[in-house]
Amino acid sequence: MSEASGHYRLYHYWRSSSSWRVRFALHLKGIPYEPVPVSLLDGSAEAPEHRERNPAGFVPVLEIGAGNQRLTESLAILLYLEARHSELPALLPDDPYLKGRCWALAETINAGIQPIQNLPVLYRHSDDPEEQKQWARHFIRQGLEVYESLCAPVRGLFSVGNQPTVADLCLSPQLYNADRYGVDWSDLRHLVEIEQACRGLPAWAESHPDRFKPHDFKG
């Protein structure tokens, strides 16, 4: 790896949709990295060493080079990777308007859906697992309907045109979460077709949670 690209270490959780976004980008661009698992269920994310990496205790965290540079928040990491590795497949369109539409789609998930269905919010909402699922299903479905409408004027094979972008890196992991919570999105035609295109990318399978699932995971 060149000096410009540095050595990357990705602290992630296998089933975290934010983590998958970054893994998806790294595999799509063919960027080598070292994955380091951080469980969100056993207290690892609350440990002092991880809190030093990210005071919020979240994943992903991208460590650059010798570790004196770290980035948190998945979209910030994607922005960095796009700037640092602009010679590789682009994550954003060149056209300023389409670039804005692409970022709006990504934020529809990143700022609209994902925070509301995160574990801390579900636990705060209710102690009842079924009530937690109903809450998540409501907001996931609502957000996916918004995404369906917003992508319609600009989509091609993917959410914005015919190449995968930041929007797709956010959408596919969110659809994975939708399936986990039992959300039916089969009537959202644009999303169904975009997801089919994403699944045709080698990077989708290479970054999929099942590839990083711990062998001893139960639940």
Secondary structure, DSSP 8 states (H G I E B T S, - for coil): --TTT--EEEEE-TT-HHHHHHHHHHHHHT---EEEE--SSSSGGGSHHHHHH-TT--S-EEEETTTTEEEESHHHHHHHHHHHTTTSS-SS-SSHHHHHHHHHHHHIIIIIIGGGGSHHHHHHH-S-HHHHHHHHHHHHHHHHHHHHHHHTTTBSSSSSBTS--HHHHHHHHHHHHHHHTT---TT-HHHHHHHHHHHTSHHHHHH-GGGT--TT---
